């Protein structure tokens, strides 16, 4: 029985601007196994973020197919795609996208509330992730009262509290100094290991890129494996 969780075939993404076609993704093929830790490196503008957004159904490809556990994600209805993003995928972005009017634990609880879990379970699970991320003492603080590293840990906890099968991390340490970035990355890898999930991480940092069990370079929209 195959352990393939994600299969990408002939993926292309083209934008049209001022009458010109801009090919951002050029025929990418990739099979991802359950439990993989894949890093994708490359310069800005190479198509890395666009690729992740398409995998997570935040964007649509121009051509190609994406299958998640055998399901064609492009055939999802809007409601099915929304449920897929909430329940199966955890996004960790370079920018935290926290809700500024809500405190730490309220931000982390949000994906669980969307799933209509009962409040006792929601609170227990959110508090467990607070503890894992070392944020228990900050649970009543608003995002503006936190450091950049703390905000990224909150964003990570919120992304992973639903225990997603697939984690898509787009430059998760890009806005942090090296020491803080290393700490946040260790938290992400620790939770990923606890969940036994699949992690695809985009970075321009060769040191982070080297951590992947499978490593790729993306150059001008094409994906090349690193031996």
Protein Blocks (a to p, Z undefined) as FASTA:
>chain_A
ZZbfbdcehiacdddeehiacdfbghiacdddehiacddeddehilmmmmmmmmnopacc
fbdcddeehiafklpcfklmmmmmmmmpccddfbloiafkbcfklmmmmmmmmnopafkl
mmmmmmmmmmmnopmmmmmpcfklpcfklmmmmmmmmmmmnopabdcdehkllmpcfklm
mmmmmmmmmmmmmnopacddddfbfklmmmpmbdcddeehiacddZZ
